[in-house]
Amino acid sequence: MQRCAVVPARPLTFRDGIGTGVAVLATAAACYLATATIELRQMYAQFGDVALPVTTRLVQHPVWLYGVPLALIAAIVVGHVWRPRHALIAIAALAIAVDVFWYVAAWAPIYDLAGMIR
């Protein structure tokens, strides 16, 4: 019987470390946004029958609230296990983009209301 040789993973580089650090911080921010969005959802429910923007409804959905942080954590783990080139930098950039979208979408109704205060 012939055994399959295991290919050693490439060593992590400084760039991978920067990508990991930024991705972990952005994932922590996504976890904070999940808890803050739950509180915002309760506040928006007290507004009554107000038509919320589509993006706000998207980020308030439970699949988004729990799925996005879990997907980011899984991506970081997979990036460390398989170690493809530039994957951790790409995960960090994606996590930052998701956080910015999430923040803008979750607080959009509040910014719309703030413009109506006189």
KEKE-3310 file (N, C-alpha, C; in steps of 0.2 Angstrom, whole numbers, plus 5000, padded with zeros to 4 digits):
npx = (5004:5002:5006:4998:5006:5007:5005:5015:5009:5010:5021:5015:5015:5020:5011:5000:4998:4994:4982:4975:4974:4967:4955:4950:4947:4937:4928:4925:4919:4908:4901:4897:4889:4879:4873:4869:4860:4850:4844:4841:4831:4821:4818:4814:4802:4794:4791:4779:4769:4779:4787:4802:4818:4824:4837:4839:4829:4835:4847:4842:4837:4836:4845:4855:4859:4865:4872:4881:4892:4896:4900:4911:4920:4921:4927:4940:4945:4946:4955:4966:4969:4969:4977:4978:4986:4986:4973:4969:4970:4961:4949:4949:4947:4934:4927:4928:4921:4908:4905:4904:4893:4883:4882:4878:4866:4859:4857:4851:4836:4836:4845:4837:4826:4832:4835:4823:4820:4816)
npy = (4994:5011:5026:5042:5057:5070:5087:5100:5114:5131:5143:5155:5172:5189:5198:5189:5189:5203:5203:5194:5200:5212:5206:5199:5209:5216:5206:5205:5218:5215:5206:5215:5224:5215:5213:5226:5229:5221:5227:5239:5234:5231:5244:5250:5243:5249:5260:5258:5255:5257:5259:5252:5254:5242:5237:5239:5230:5219:5218:5216:5203:5187:5177:5185:5192:5182:5173:5181:5185:5172:5166:5174:5171:5157:5159:5165:5154:5144:5151:5150:5137:5131:5140:5149:5160:5177:5176:5179:5193:5197:5192:5200:5213:5211:5209:5221:5229:5223:5226:5241:5242:5236:5244:5256:5252:5248:5259:5268:5272:5280:5291:5296:5301:5310:5321:5327:5333:5349)
npz = (5000:4996:5004:5005:5002:5013:5009:5015:5024:5018:5025:5036:5032:5036:5030:5030:5044:5047:5039:5046:5059:5056:5050:5061:5070:5063:5062:5076:5077:5069:5077:5087:5080:5077:5090:5092:5082:5085:5096:5089:5081:5090:5094:5081:5080:5089:5082:5075:5061:5050:5034:5032:5025:5012:5014:5027:5033:5028:5035:5048:5048:5055:5049:5043:5055:5063:5054:5046:5056:5059:5047:5044:5054:5051:5038:5042:5049:5039:5030:5038:5039:5026:5019:5007:4996:4999:5004:5018:5018:5009:5015:5026:5020:5014:5026:5032:5022:5024:5037:5036:5026:5034:5045:5039:5034:5045:5053:5044:5044:5056:5052:5042:5049:5057:5049:5048:5059:5067)
capx = (5000:5006:5003:4998:5011:5004:5009:5015:5006:5015:5022:5012:5019:5018:5005:4994:4996:4990:4976:4971:4972:4961:4949:4947:4944:4931:4923:4922:4914:4901:4897:4894:4884:4873:4869:4866:4855:4844:4841:4838:4825:4816:4816:4810:4796:4790:4789:4773:4769:4784:4791:4809:4822:4826:4844:4838:4826:4840:4852:4838:4834:4840:4850:4860:4862:4869:4875:4887:4898:4898:4903:4917:4924:4923:4932:4946:4948:4948:4961:4972:4970:4971:4983:4980:4989:4982:4966:4967:4969:4954:4944:4949:4944:4927:4924:4927:4915:4902:4904:4902:4887:4879:4881:4874:4859:4855:4855:4848:4830:4838:4848:4832:4822:4836:4834:4816:4819:4817)
capy = (5000:5017:5031:5048:5061:5076:5093:5104:5121:5136:5146:5161:5178:5196:5200:5185:5191:5209:5201:5190:5205:5216:5202:5197:5216:5217:5201:5208:5223:5212:5204:5221:5226:5210:5215:5233:5228:5218:5233:5244:5231:5232:5251:5251:5240:5254:5266:5256:5252:5262:5256:5252:5252:5235:5236:5239:5224:5213:5217:5214:5197:5183:5174:5190:5193:5176:5170:5184:5184:5165:5165:5178:5167:5151:5161:5166:5148:5141:5154:5148:5129:5130:5145:5151:5166:5183:5175:5183:5200:5197:5191:5207:5218:5209:5210:5229:5231:5220:5231:5247:5241:5234:5250:5261:5249:5247:5266:5272:5276:5286:5297:5299:5305:5316:5326:5329:5337:5356)
capz = (5000:4996:5007:5002:5005:5015:5007:5021:5022:5017:5031:5036:5032:5039:5027:5033:5051:5046:5037:5052:5064:5053:5050:5068:5073:5059:5065:5082:5075:5066:5082:5090:5076:5078:5096:5092:5077:5088:5100:5084:5078:5095:5093:5075:5081:5092:5077:5072:5054:5046:5029:5033:5019:5011:5017:5035:5034:5027:5041:5054:5047:5059:5045:5043:5061:5065:5049:5044:5060:5059:5041:5044:5058:5047:5033:5045:5051:5033:5028:5042:5038:5019:5018:5000:4995:5000:5007:5024:5016:5005:5020:5030:5016:5014:5033:5033:5018:5027:5043:5033:5024:5040:5049:5036:5033:5051:5055:5039:5046:5061:5049:5038:5054:5060:5044:5048:5065:5066)
cpx = (5004:5002:5003:5002:5007:5008:5009:5012:5011:5015:5018:5017:5016:5012:4999:4993:4992:4983:4972:4969:4966:4955:4946:4944:4938:4926:4920:4917:4907:4897:4894:4888:4878:4869:4866:4860:4849:4840:4838:4831:4819:4813:4812:4803:4791:4788:4782:4774:4773:4787:4798:4812:4823:4832:4843:4834:4831:4844:4849:4836:4839:4846:4856:4864:4867:4874:4882:4893:4901:4902:4910:4922:4926:4928:4939:4949:4950:4954:4967:4974:4973:4977:4984:4983:4984:4974:4964:4966:4963:4948:4944:4946:4936:4924:4923:4921:4909:4900:4901:4895:4882:4877:4877:4867:4855:4853:4852:4841:4831:4841:4842:4828:4826:4836:4827:4815:4820:4817)
cpy = (5006:5022:5038:5053:5068:5082:5098:5111:5126:5140:5153:5167:5184:5198:5196:5187:5198:5207:5198:5195:5209:5212:5200:5204:5217:5212:5203:5214:5221:5209:5209:5223:5221:5212:5222:5233:5225:5223:5238:5241:5232:5240:5253:5248:5245:5260:5264:5254:5257:5257:5257:5251:5245:5233:5235:5232:5218:5212:5215:5207:5192:5179:5179:5191:5188:5173:5174:5184:5177:5163:5169:5174:5160:5153:5162:5159:5144:5144:5152:5141:5128:5134:5147:5158:5172:5182:5179:5190:5201:5196:5197:5212:5217:5210:5217:5231:5229:5225:5238:5247:5240:5240:5255:5259:5249:5254:5270:5276:5281:5292:5300:5303:5311:5322:5330:5333:5344:5359)
cpz = (5000:4999:5004:5006:5007:5013:5013:5019:5022:5023:5031:5036:5036:5036:5029:5040:5051:5044:5042:5057:5062:5053:5056:5071:5069:5061:5071:5081:5073:5072:5086:5086:5076:5084:5095:5087:5080:5093:5095:5082:5083:5095:5087:5076:5084:5088:5075:5065:5049:5041:5030:5026:5018:5014:5024:5037:5033:5033:5047:5054:5051:5055:5044:5050:5064:5060:5047:5049:5060:5053:5041:5049:5054:5042:5036:5047:5045:5030:5031:5040:5031:5017:5011:5001:4995:5002:5013:5023:5013:5010:5025:5026:5015:5021:5034:5029:5021:5032:5041:5031:5029:5044:5046:5035:5039:5054:5050:5041:5051:5057:5045:5043:5056:5055:5044:5055:5064:5072)
residu = (MET:GLN:ARG:CYS:ALA:VAL:VAL:PRO:ALA:ARG:PRO:LEU:THR:PHE:ARG:ASP:GLY:ILE:GLY:THR:GLY:VAL:ALA:VAL:LEU:ALA:THR:ALA:ALA:ALA:CYS:TYR:LEU:ALA:THR:ALA:THR:ILE:GLU:LEU:ARG:GLN:MET:TYR:ALA:GLN:PHE:GLY:ASP:VAL:ALA:LEU:PRO:VAL:THR:THR:ARG:LEU:VAL:GLN:HIS:PRO:VAL:TRP:LEU:TYR:GLY:VAL:PRO:LEU:ALA:LEU:ILE:ALA:ALA:ILE:VAL:VAL:GLY:HIS:VAL:TRP:ARG:PRO:ARG:HIS:ALA:LEU:ILE:ALA:ILE:ALA:ALA:LEU:ALA:ILE:ALA:VAL:ASP:VAL:PHE:TRP:TYR:VAL:ALA:ALA:TRP:ALA:PRO:ILE:TYR:ASP:LEU:ALA:GLY:MET:ILE:ARG)
# end
